[in-house]
């Protein structure tokens, strides 16, 4: 949505498609490494450098994931986990510290299992009441804690290593590679 118009320009659509493609290719490239992923990194970086366009990237990414891999319980988790990360990145968007972004990304990785246990609460709740809901969610979350630590360390490390070079590339893209529209 350029300027004061309420529609996506061709450039916007192309950029959104490229962002989704980068996330998907990165996800596929690291698919053999459990809980090591670039999705968190890219969603944070795209939020920081492309602002409102992330609002279109996240649902397109989630819909593509469901189309490619089928809609299952993990897909429901994506509906709130990835938008939450984008909201957090938006809140801290003025910060340029790789270390802070590493901490945020690492904490997100560490809490991913807890976030993903929420549907299990409702599954347990529907089958056995409140205590079964808590037991189901808690058991699922605790069983995955070792992988949450891997996710945390991976996210933290990826952010520390890639934040500055990708920031530099994103600034160049914004300044040199993307045509500026008049009135900005």
Backbone as JSON Lines, residues from 0, in Angstrom:
{"i":0,"aa":"X","n":[0.85,-1.16,0.0],"ca":[0.0,0.0,0.0],"c":[0.89,1.22,0.0]}
{"i":1,"aa":"X","n":[0.98,1.82,-1.11],"ca":[1.87,2.96,-1.24],"c":[1.12,4.25,-1.0]}
{"i":2,"aa":"X","n":[1.84,5.22,-0.45],"ca":[1.27,6.54,-0.23],"c":[-0.01,6.48,0.57]}
{"i":3,"aa":"X","n":[-1.04,7.2,0.09],"ca":[-2.32,7.24,0.77],"c":[-3.34,6.3,0.17]}
{"i":4,"aa":"X","n":[-2.92,5.47,-0.77],"ca":[-3.86,4.54,-1.4],"c":[-4.09,3.35,-0.49]}
{"i":5,"aa":"X","n":[-5.17,2.64,-0.77],"ca":[-5.53,1.5,0.07],"c":[-5.44,0.19,-0.72]}
{"i":6,"aa":"X","n":[-4.46,0.1,-1.58],"ca":[-4.27,-1.13,-2.35],"c":[-2.77,-1.44,-2.41]}
{"i":7,"aa":"X","n":[-2.5,-2.68,-2.71],"ca":[-1.12,-3.11,-2.85],"c":[-0.63,-2.75,-4.25]}
{"i":8,"aa":"X","n":[0.55,-2.19,-4.32],"ca":[1.16,-1.94,-5.63],"c":[1.8,-3.23,-6.13]}
{"i":9,"aa":"X","n":[2.17,-3.23,-7.38],"ca":[2.86,-4.4,-7.94],"c":[4.18,-4.62,-7.2]}
{"i":10,"aa":"X","n":[4.87,-3.53,-6.86],"ca":[6.12,-3.64,-6.1],"c":[5.87,-4.28,-4.73]}
{"i":11,"aa":"X","n":[4.8,-3.86,-4.05],"ca":[4.46,-4.44,-2.74],"c":[4.22,-5.94,-2.86]}
{"i":12,"aa":"X","n":[3.45,-6.34,-3.85],"ca":[3.13,-7.76,-4.04],"c":[4.4,-8.55,-4.34]}
{"i":13,"aa":"X","n":[5.26,-7.98,-5.17],"ca":[6.52,-8.66,-5.49],"c":[7.39,-8.8,-4.24]}
{"i":14,"aa":"X","n":[7.5,-7.74,-3.45],"ca":[8.31,-7.8,-2.24],"c":[7.75,-8.81,-1.24]}
{"i":15,"aa":"X","n":[6.44,-8.84,-1.09],"ca":[5.81,-9.8,-0.18],"c":[6.1,-11.22,-0.65]}
{"i":16,"aa":"X","n":[5.97,-11.45,-1.96],"ca":[6.26,-12.77,-2.51],"c":[7.71,-13.18,-2.3]}
{"i":17,"aa":"X","n":[8.62,-12.24,-2.48],"ca":[10.05,-12.53,-2.27],"c":[10.32,-12.85,-0.8]}
{"i":18,"aa":"X","n":[9.7,-12.09,0.1],"ca":[9.91,-12.36,1.53],"c":[9.41,-13.75,1.91]}
{"i":19,"aa":"X","n":[8.22,-14.12,1.42],"ca":[7.68,-15.45,1.71],"c":[8.6,-16.52,1.1]}
{"i":20,"aa":"X","n":[9.07,-16.29,-0.11],"ca":[9.96,-17.26,-0.75],"c":[11.26,-17.43,0.04]}
{"i":21,"aa":"X","n":[11.82,-16.33,0.53],"ca":[13.05,-16.41,1.33],"c":[12.81,-17.24,2.59]}
{"i":22,"aa":"X","n":[11.68,-17.01,3.24],"ca":[11.37,-17.79,4.45],"c":[11.22,-19.26,4.1]}
{"i":23,"aa":"X","n":[10.48,-19.57,3.04],"ca":[10.24,-20.98,2.67],"c":[11.53,-21.68,2.26]}
{"i":24,"aa":"X","n":[12.36,-21.03,1.45],"ca":[13.62,-21.64,1.01],"c":[14.53,-21.87,2.22]}
{"i":25,"aa":"X","n":[14.6,-20.89,3.11],"ca":[15.43,-21.03,4.32],"c":[14.93,-22.18,5.19]}
{"i":26,"aa":"X","n":[13.62,-22.27,5.3],"ca":[13.01,-23.33,6.11],"c":[13.34,-24.7,5.53]}
{"i":27,"aa":"X","n":[13.22,-24.82,4.23],"ca":[13.52,-26.08,3.57],"c":[15.01,-26.42,3.68]}
{"i":28,"aa":"X","n":[15.88,-25.42,3.52],"ca":[17.32,-25.66,3.58],"c":[17.76,-26.19,4.94]}
{"i":29,"aa":"X","n":[17.09,-25.76,6.0],"ca":[17.47,-26.2,7.35],"c":[16.54,-27.28,7.91]}
{"i":30,"aa":"X","n":[15.7,-27.85,7.07],"ca":[14.69,-28.81,7.55],"c":[15.3,-30.06,8.19]}
{"i":31,"aa":"X","n":[16.54,-30.37,7.88],"ca":[17.18,-31.54,8.48],"c":[17.78,-31.28,9.85]}
{"i":32,"aa":"X","n":[17.7,-30.05,10.3],"ca":[18.27,-29.68,11.61],"c":[17.12,-29.33,12.56]}
{"i":33,"aa":"X","n":[16.74,-30.25,13.43],"ca":[15.58,-30.02,14.3],"c":[15.73,-28.74,15.13]}
{"i":34,"aa":"X","n":[14.71,-27.91,15.05],"ca":[14.58,-26.67,15.83],"c":[15.66,-25.63,15.51]}
{"i":35,"aa":"X","n":[16.35,-25.79,14.43],"ca":[17.24,-24.74,13.94],"c":[16.53,-24.17,12.72]}
{"i":36,"aa":"X","n":[16.17,-22.9,12.79],"ca":[15.36,-22.32,11.73],"c":[15.69,-20.85,11.53]}
{"i":37,"aa":"X","n":[15.39,-20.36,10.34],"ca":[15.59,-18.96,10.01],"c":[14.26,-18.19,9.95]}
{"i":38,"aa":"X","n":[13.16,-18.86,10.16],"ca":[11.86,-18.2,10.09],"c":[11.78,-17.06,11.09]}
{"i":39,"aa":"X","n":[12.18,-17.31,12.33],"ca":[12.15,-16.26,13.35],"c":[13.03,-15.08,12.92]}
{"i":40,"aa":"X","n":[14.22,-15.39,12.47],"ca":[15.16,-14.36,12.03],"c":[14.54,-13.51,10.93]}
{"i":41,"aa":"X","n":[14.02,-14.16,9.89],"ca":[13.49,-13.4,8.76],"c":[12.26,-12.6,9.14]}
{"i":42,"aa":"X","n":[11.38,-13.16,9.97],"ca":[10.19,-12.39,10.36],"c":[10.58,-11.15,11.15]}
{"i":43,"aa":"X","n":[11.58,-11.26,12.0],"ca":[12.06,-10.09,12.75],"c":[12.67,-9.08,11.77]}
{"i":44,"aa":"X","n":[13.55,-9.53,10.92],"ca":[14.23,-8.62,10.0],"c":[13.25,-7.95,9.03]}
{"i":45,"aa":"X","n":[12.3,-8.7,8.51],"ca":[11.33,-8.13,7.59],"c":[10.43,-7.13,8.31]}
{"i":46,"aa":"X","n":[10.11,-7.39,9.57],"ca":[9.33,-6.44,10.36],"c":[10.11,-5.14,10.52]}
{"i":47,"aa":"X","n":[11.39,-5.25,10.81],"ca":[12.22,-4.07,11.03],"c":[12.41,-3.25,9.76]}
{"i":48,"aa":"X","n":[12.56,-3.91,8.63],"ca":[12.94,-3.19,7.41],"c":[11.81,-2.98,6.41]}
{"i":49,"aa":"X","n":[10.75,-3.74,6.49],"ca":[9.66,-3.58,5.53],"c":[8.33,-3.25,6.2]}
{"i":50,"aa":"X","n":[8.35,-3.0,7.5],"ca":[7.19,-2.5,8.23],"c":[5.89,-3.23,7.98]}
{"i":51,"aa":"X","n":[4.89,-2.48,7.54],"ca":[3.53,-2.98,7.42],"c":[3.4,-4.18,6.47]}
{"i":52,"aa":"X","n":[4.33,-4.36,5.56],"ca":[4.22,-5.46,4.59],"c":[4.26,-6.82,5.28]}
{"i":53,"aa":"X","n":[4.82,-6.86,6.48],"ca":[4.87,-8.12,7.23],"c":[3.46,-8.62,7.56]}
{"i":54,"aa":"X","n":[2.51,-7.67,7.61],"ca":[1.12,-8.04,7.9],"c":[0.56,-8.93,6.79]}
{"i":55,"aa":"X","n":[1.09,-8.81,5.59],"ca":[0.69,-9.7,4.49],"c":[1.58,-10.92,4.41]}
{"i":56,"aa":"X","n":[2.86,-10.77,4.78],"ca":[3.8,-11.89,4.68],"c":[3.4,-13.04,5.6]}
{"i":57,"aa":"X","n":[3.05,-12.74,6.84],"ca":[2.76,-13.79,7.82],"c":[1.58,-14.67,7.38]}
{"i":58,"aa":"X","n":[0.42,-14.11,7.03],"ca":[-0.66,-15.01,6.61],"c":[-0.35,-15.77,5.32]}
{"i":59,"aa":"X","n":[0.35,-15.13,4.39],"ca":[0.71,-15.86,3.16],"c":[1.64,-17.02,3.5]}
{"i":60,"aa":"X","n":[2.62,-16.77,4.36],"ca":[3.52,-17.84,4.8],"c":[2.75,-18.97,5.48]}
{"i":61,"aa":"X","n":[1.86,-18.63,6.39],"ca":[1.09,-19.64,7.12],"c":[0.19,-20.43,6.16]}
{"i":62,"aa":"X","n":[-0.47,-19.75,5.25],"ca":[-1.32,-20.45,4.27],"c":[-0.5,-21.35,3.36]}
{"i":63,"aa":"X","n":[0.67,-20.88,2.96],"ca":[1.55,-21.7,2.12],"c":[2.01,-22.95,2.88]}
{"i":64,"aa":"X","n":[2.36,-22.78,4.14],"ca":[2.76,-23.93,4.95],"c":[1.64,-24.97,5.03]}
{"i":65,"aa":"X","n":[0.42,-24.49,5.26],"ca":[-0.72,-25.41,5.3],"c":[-0.96,-26.09,3.97]}
{"i":66,"aa":"X","n":[-0.75,-25.36,2.88],"ca":[-0.93,-25.93,1.54],"c":[0.14,-26.97,1.23]}
{"i":67,"aa":"X","n":[1.38,-26.69,1.63],"ca":[2.48,-27.6,1.32],"c":[2.49,-28.84,2.22]}
{"i":68,"aa":"X","n":[2.2,-28.65,3.49],"ca":[2.39,-29.74,4.46],"c":[1.09,-30.25,5.08]}
{"i":69,"aa":"X","n":[-0.02,-29.67,4.71],"ca":[-1.3,-30.08,5.25],"c":[-1.61,-29.34,6.55]}
{"i":70,"aa":"X","n":[-2.88,-29.13,6.76],"ca":[-3.32,-28.42,7.97],"c":[-3.49,-29.44,9.08]}
{"i":71,"aa":"X","n":[-2.75,-29.22,10.16],"ca":[-2.82,-30.09,11.33],"c":[-2.68,-29.2,12.54]}
{"i":72,"aa":"X","n":[-2.5,-29.79,13.7],"ca":[-2.42,-29.04,14.94],"c":[-1.28,-28.02,14.93]}
{"i":73,"aa":"X","n":[-0.13,-28.38,14.36],"ca":[1.0,-27.45,14.3],"c":[0.62,-26.2,13.53]}
{"i":74,"aa":"X","n":[-0.25,-26.32,12.54],"ca":[-0.65,-25.19,11.73],"c":[-1.47,-24.19,12.55]}
{"i":75,"aa":"X","n":[-2.3,-24.71,13.44],"ca":[-3.07,-23.85,14.35],"c":[-2.09,-23.04,15.21]}
{"i":76,"aa":"X","n":[-1.03,-23.66,15.66],"ca":[-0.02,-22.98,16.48],"c":[0.62,-21.83,15.7]}
{"i":77,"aa":"X","n":[0.85,-22.04,14.43],"ca":[1.44,-21.0,13.59],"c":[0.55,-19.76,13.51]}
{"i":78,"aa":"X","n":[-0.75,-19.95,13.62],"ca":[-1.7,-18.84,13.5],"c":[-1.5,-17.78,14.57]}
{"i":79,"aa":"X","n":[-0.96,-18.16,15.71],"ca":[-0.74,-17.17,16.77],"c":[0.74,-16.99,17.13]}
{"i":80,"aa":"X","n":[1.57,-18.01,16.93],"ca":[2.98,-17.9,17.33],"c":[3.73,-16.9,16.46]}
{"i":81,"aa":"X","n":[3.61,-17.01,15.14],"ca":[4.35,-16.1,14.26],"c":[3.83,-14.67,14.34]}
{"i":82,"aa":"X","n":[2.52,-14.43,14.38],"ca":[2.07,-13.04,14.57],"c":[2.54,-12.45,15.91]}
{"i":83,"aa":"X","n":[2.64,-13.28,16.94],"ca":[3.15,-12.8,18.23],"c":[4.59,-12.32,18.08]}
{"i":84,"aa":"X","n":[5.43,-13.09,17.4],"ca":[6.82,-12.68,17.19],"c":[6.89,-11.37,16.42]}
{"i":85,"aa":"X","n":[6.08,-11.23,15.4],"ca":[6.05,-9.99,14.62],"c":[5.61,-8.81,15.5]}
{"i":86,"aa":"X","n":[4.61,-9.02,16.35],"ca":[4.16,-7.95,17.25],"c":[5.28,-7.53,18.2]}
{"i":87,"aa":"X","n":[6.01,-8.5,18.73],"ca":[7.13,-8.18,19.63],"c":[8.21,-7.41,18.86]}
{"i":88,"aa":"X","n":[8.52,-7.87,17.66],"ca":[9.53,-7.17,16.84],"c":[9.07,-5.74,16.54]}
{"i":89,"aa":"X","n":[7.8,-5.58,16.3],"ca":[7.28,-4.24,16.01],"c":[7.43,-3.33,17.24]}
{"i":90,"aa":"X","n":[7.18,-3.85,18.4],"ca":[7.31,-3.06,19.64],"c":[8.75,-2.57,19.82]}
{"i":91,"aa":"X","n":[9.72,-3.42,19.52],"ca":[11.13,-3.08,19.73],"c":[11.82,-2.59,18.44]}
{"i":92,"aa":"X","n":[11.08,-2.26,17.42],"ca":[11.61,-1.97,16.08],"c":[12.65,-0.86,16.03]}
{"i":93,"aa":"X","n":[12.68,0.03,16.97],"ca":[13.64,1.14,16.94],"c":[15.04,0.71,17.4]}
{"i":94,"aa":"X","n":[15.14,-0.44,18.02],"ca":[16.41,-0.9,18.57],"c":[17.27,-1.52,17.47]}
{"i":95,"aa":"X","n":[18.57,-1.24,17.51],"ca":[19.48,-1.79,16.5],"c":[20.57,-2.68,17.1]}
{"i":96,"aa":"X","n":[20.36,-3.16,18.29],"ca":[21.34,-4.01,18.96],"c":[21.17,-5.47,18.54]}
{"i":97,"aa":"X","n":[22.2,-6.03,17.94],"ca":[22.16,-7.45,17.57],"c":[21.97,-8.31,18.81]}
{"i":98,"aa":"X","n":[22.57,-7.89,19.92],"ca":[22.45,-8.67,21.15],"c":[21.0,-8.69,21.65]}
{"i":99,"aa":"X","n":[20.34,-7.52,21.64],"ca":[18.93,-7.49,22.06],"c":[18.08,-8.36,21.16]}
{"i":100,"aa":"X","n":[18.3,-8.27,19.85],"ca":[17.51,-9.09,18.93],"c":[17.83,-10.58,19.12]}
{"i":101,"aa":"X","n":[19.09,-10.87,19.46],"ca":[19.44,-12.26,19.78],"c":[18.69,-12.75,21.0]}
{"i":102,"aa":"X","n":[18.62,-11.9,22.03],"ca":[17.88,-12.27,23.25],"c":[16.4,-12.48,22.93]}
{"i":103,"aa":"X","n":[15.8,-11.54,22.19],"ca":[14.37,-11.67,21.85],"c":[14.13,-12.93,21.05]}
{"i":104,"aa":"X","n":[14.96,-13.16,20.05],"ca":[14.81,-14.35,19.21],"c":[15.04,-15.63,20.01]}
{"i":105,"aa":"X","n":[16.04,-15.6,20.91],"ca":[16.3,-16.76,21.75],"c":[15.16,-17.05,22.71]}
{"i":106,"aa":"X","n":[14.62,-16.02,23.33],"ca":[13.49,-16.2,24.25],"c":[12.28,-16.74,23.49]}
{"i":107,"aa":"X","n":[12.08,-16.24,22.28],"ca":[10.98,-16.76,21.47],"c":[11.18,-18.26,21.21]}
{"i":108,"aa":"X","n":[12.41,-18.65,20.86],"ca":[12.69,-20.07,20.63],"c":[12.47,-20.9,21.89]}
{"i":109,"aa":"X","n":[12.89,-20.35,23.03],"ca":[12.72,-21.07,24.3],"c":[11.25,-21.2,24.66]}
{"i":110,"aa":"X","n":[10.46,-20.21,24.33],"ca":[9.04,-20.24,24.7],"c":[8.16,-20.87,23.63]}
{"i":111,"aa":"X","n":[8.73,-21.25,22.51],"ca":[7.93,-21.79,21.41],"c":[7.14,-23.03,21.83]}
{"i":112,"aa":"X","n":[7.77,-23.9,22.57],"ca":[7.06,-25.11,23.04],"c":[5.9,-24.78,23.96]}
{"i":113,"aa":"X","n":[6.1,-23.8,24.84],"ca":[5.01,-23.38,25.73],"c":[3.86,-22.79,24.9]}
{"i":114,"aa":"X","n":[4.21,-21.96,23.91],"ca":[3.18,-21.4,23.04],"c":[2.42,-22.51,22.3]}
{"i":115,"aa":"X","n":[3.17,-23.5,21.85],"ca":[2.56,-24.59,21.09],"c":[1.79,-25.58,21.95]}
{"i":116,"aa":"X","n":[1.92,-25.47,23.26],"ca":[1.17,-26.38,24.14],"c":[-0.27,-25.91,24.35]}
{"i":117,"aa":"X","n":[-0.58,-24.68,23.95],"ca":[-1.91,-24.12,24.18],"c":[-3.03,-24.98,23.57]}
{"i":118,"aa":"X","n":[-2.93,-25.43,22.33],"ca":[-4.01,-26.29,21.81],"c":[-4.2,-27.57,22.61]}
{"i":119,"aa":"X","n":[-3.12,-28.08,23.18],"ca":[-3.23,-29.3,23.98],"c":[-4.03,-29.06,25.26]}
{"i":120,"aa":"X","n":[-3.97,-27.84,25.77],"ca":[-4.82,-27.49,26.91],"c":[-6.29,-27.65,26.53]}
{"i":121,"aa":"X","n":[-6.65,-27.13,25.36],"ca":[-8.05,-27.21,24.94],"c":[-8.47,-28.63,24.57]}
{"i":122,"aa":"X","n":[-7.54,-29.4,24.02],"ca":[-7.84,-30.81,23.73],"c":[-8.1,-31.55,25.03]}
{"i":123,"aa":"X","n":[-7.2,-31.37,26.0],"ca":[-7.39,-32.01,27.3],"c":[-8.64,-31.53,28.0]}
{"i":124,"aa":"X","n":[-8.9,-30.24,27.9],"ca":[-10.08,-29.64,28.52],"c":[-11.35,-30.27,27.95]}
{"i":125,"aa":"X","n":[-11.38,-30.46,26.65],"ca":[-12.58,-31.01,26.02],"c":[-12.79,-32.49,26.34]}
{"i":126,"aa":"X","n":[-11.72,-33.19,26.69],"ca":[-11.86,-34.62,26.95],"c":[-11.91,-34.98,28.42]}
{"i":127,"aa":"X","n":[-11.38,-34.1,29.29],"ca":[-11.35,-34.49,30.69],"c":[-11.47,-33.35,31.69]}
{"i":128,"aa":"X","n":[-11.83,-32.19,31.25],"ca":[-12.0,-31.07,32.17],"c":[-10.74,-30.24,32.35]}
{"i":129,"aa":"X","n":[-10.82,-29.3,33.27],"ca":[-9.76,-28.32,33.48],"c":[-8.42,-28.95,33.86]}
{"i":130,"aa":"X","n":[-8.45,-29.88,34.81],"ca":[-7.18,-30.49,35.23],"c":[-6.55,-31.3,34.1]}
{"i":131,"aa":"X","n":[-7.38,-31.96,33.3],"ca":[-6.86,-32.72,32.15],"c":[-6.26,-31.76,31.12]}
{"i":132,"aa":"X","n":[-6.87,-30.6,30.97],"ca":[-6.34,-29.6,30.04],"c":[-4.97,-29.14,30.46]}
{"i":133,"aa":"X","n":[-4.82,-28.77,31.74],"ca":[-3.51,-28.34,32.24],"c":[-2.49,-29.47,32.15]}
{"i":134,"aa":"X","n":[-2.91,-30.68,32.52],"ca":[-2.0,-31.83,32.48],"c":[-1.53,-32.11,31.05]}
{"i":135,"aa":"X","n":[-2.45,-32.05,30.13],"ca":[-2.12,-32.32,28.73],"c":[-1.13,-31.28,28.19]}
{"i":136,"aa":"X","n":[-1.42,-30.02,28.42],"ca":[-0.53,-28.94,27.93],"c":[0.83,-29.0,28.61]}
{"i":137,"aa":"X","n":[0.82,-29.18,29.92],"ca":[2.07,-29.21,30.68],"c":[2.95,-30.37,30.25]}
{"i":138,"aa":"X","n":[2.35,-31.54,30.09],"ca":[3.1,-32.73,29.69],"c":[3.72,-32.53,28.3]}
{"i":139,"aa":"X","n":[2.93,-32.0,27.39],"ca":[3.43,-31.78,26.04],"c":[4.59,-30.78,26.06]}
{"i":140,"aa":"X","n":[4.43,-29.7,26.82],"ca":[5.46,-28.66,26.91],"c":[6.74,-29.21,27.53]}
{"i":141,"aa":"X","n":[6.65,-29.9,28.66],"ca":[7.83,-30.42,29.36],"c":[8.58,-31.42,28.49]}
{"i":142,"aa":"X","n":[7.86,-32.26,27.77],"ca":[8.51,-33.25,26.91],"c":[9.38,-32.59,25.84]}
{"i":143,"aa":"X","n":[9.03,-31.36,25.44],"ca":[9.77,-30.69,24.39],"c":[10.81,-29.7,24.87]}
{"i":144,"aa":"X","n":[10.97,-29.53,26.19],"ca":[11.91,-28.53,26.7],"c":[13.33,-28.69,26.16]}
{"i":145,"aa":"X","n":[13.88,-29.9,26.06],"ca":[15.24,-30.0,25.48],"c":[15.32,-29.39,24.07]}
{"i":146,"aa":"X","n":[14.28,-29.58,23.28],"ca":[14.26,-29.01,21.93],"c":[14.05,-27.51,21.97]}
{"i":147,"aa":"X","n":[13.36,-27.01,23.0],"ca":[13.22,-25.56,23.15],"c":[14.57,-24.92,23.44]}
{"i":148,"aa":"X","n":[15.42,-25.61,24.19],"ca":[16.77,-25.09,24.44],"c":[17.57,-25.03,23.14]}
{"i":149,"aa":"X","n":[17.44,-26.05,22.32],"ca":[18.12,-26.05,21.01],"c":[17.6,-24.88,20.17]}
{"i":150,"aa":"X","n":[16.29,-24.71,20.18],"ca":[15.65,-23.62,19.44],"c":[16.16,-22.27,19.94]}
{"i":151,"aa":"X","n":[16.27,-22.11,21.24],"ca":[16.75,-20.87,21.86],"c":[18.19,-20.56,21.42]}
{"i":152,"aa":"X","n":[19.06,-21.52,21.57],"ca":[20.48,-21.31,21.22],"c":[20.61,-21.06,19.72]}
{"i":153,"aa":"X","n":[19.87,-21.81,18.91],"ca":[19.92,-21.61,17.46],"c":[19.46,-20.21,17.07]}
{"i":154,"aa":"X","n":[18.31,-19.79,17.6],"ca":[17.79,-18.46,17.28],"c":[18.75,-17.36,17.72]}
{"i":155,"aa":"X","n":[19.27,-17.49,18.94],"ca":[20.2,-16.49,19.48],"c":[21.45,-16.39,18.6]}
{"i":156,"aa":"X","n":[22.02,-17.52,18.27],"ca":[23.26,-17.56,17.48],"c":[23.03,-17.02,16.07]}
{"i":157,"aa":"X","n":[21.96,-17.46,15.44],"ca":[21.66,-17.0,14.07],"c":[21.51,-15.48,14.06]}
{"i":158,"aa":"X","n":[20.79,-14.94,15.04],"ca":[20.59,-13.5,15.09],"c":[21.91,-12.77,15.28]}
{"i":159,"aa":"X","n":[22.75,-13.26,16.2],"ca":[24.04,-12.6,16.43],"c":[24.92,-12.62,15.18]}
{"i":160,"aa":"X","n":[24.92,-13.73,14.48],"ca":[25.79,-13.87,13.31],"c":[25.26,-13.09,12.1]}
{"i":161,"aa":"X","n":[23.95,-13.11,11.88],"ca":[23.4,-12.56,10.65],"c":[22.82,-11.16,10.76]}
{"i":162,"aa":"X","n":[22.57,-10.67,11.96],"ca":[21.88,-9.39,12.11],"c":[22.59,-8.26,11.36]}
{"i":163,"aa":"X","n":[23.87,-8.04,11.62],"ca":[24.56,-6.91,11.0],"c":[24.72,-7.04,9.49]}
{"i":164,"aa":"X","n":[25.17,-8.19,8.97],"ca":[25.29,-8.25,7.5],"c":[23.94,-8.14,6.78]}
{"i":165,"aa":"X","n":[22.91,-8.74,7.34],"ca":[21.59,-8.66,6.69],"c":[21.02,-7.25,6.85]}
{"i":166,"aa":"X","n":[21.25,-6.61,7.99],"ca":[20.8,-5.22,8.17],"c":[21.44,-4.32,7.12]}
{"i":167,"aa":"X","n":[22.72,-4.52,6.91],"ca":[23.44,-3.73,5.91],"c":[22.83,-3.96,4.52]}
{"i":168,"aa":"X","n":[22.56,-5.21,4.2],"ca":[21.95,-5.54,2.9],"c":[20.55,-4.95,2.78]}
{"i":169,"aa":"X","n":[19.78,-5.02,3.84],"ca":[18.41,-4.47,3.83],"c":[18.44,-2.96,3.65]}
{"i":170,"aa":"X","n":[19.37,-2.28,4.31],"ca":[19.49,-0.82,4.15],"c":[19.84,-0.48,2.71]}
{"i":171,"aa":"X","n":[20.73,-1.26,2.12],"ca":[21.1,-1.03,0.72],"c":[19.88,-1.24,-0.18]}
{"i":172,"aa":"X","n":[19.14,-2.31,0.08],"ca":[17.95,-2.59,-0.72],"c":[16.96,-1.43,-0.63]}
{"i":173,"aa":"X","n":[16.74,-0.95,0.58],"ca":[15.8,0.16,0.77],"c":[16.27,1.43,0.06]}
{"i":174,"aa":"X","n":[17.56,1.67,0.1],"ca":[18.1,2.92,-0.46],"c":[18.33,2.85,-1.96]}
{"i":175,"aa":"X","n":[18.88,1.76,-2.44],"ca":[19.34,1.67,-3.82],"c":[18.48,0.81,-4.74]}
{"i":176,"aa":"X","n":[17.99,-0.29,-4.23],"ca":[17.38,-1.28,-5.11],"c":[15.88,-1.11,-5.29]}
{"i":177,"aa":"X","n":[15.22,-0.47,-4.34],"ca":[13.77,-0.3,-4.43],"c":[13.47,1.1,-4.94]}
{"i":178,"aa":"X","n":[12.76,1.2,-6.04],"ca":[12.43,2.52,-6.55],"c":[11.57,3.28,-5.53]}
{"i":179,"aa":"X","n":[11.91,4.5,-5.3],"ca":[11.15,5.33,-4.36],"c":[9.98,5.96,-5.09]}
{"i":180,"aa":"X","n":[8.82,5.94,-4.43],"ca":[7.64,6.56,-5.03],"c":[7.62,8.04,-4.67]}
{"i":181,"aa":"X","n":[7.03,8.83,-5.52],"ca":[6.98,10.26,-5.25],"c":[6.05,10.53,-4.07]}
{"i":182,"aa":"X","n":[6.33,11.6,-3.35],"ca":[5.5,11.98,-2.22],"c":[5.98,11.43,-0.9]}
{"i":183,"aa":"X","n":[7.09,10.7,-0.89],"ca":[7.59,10.15,0.38],"c":[8.73,10.96,0.88]}
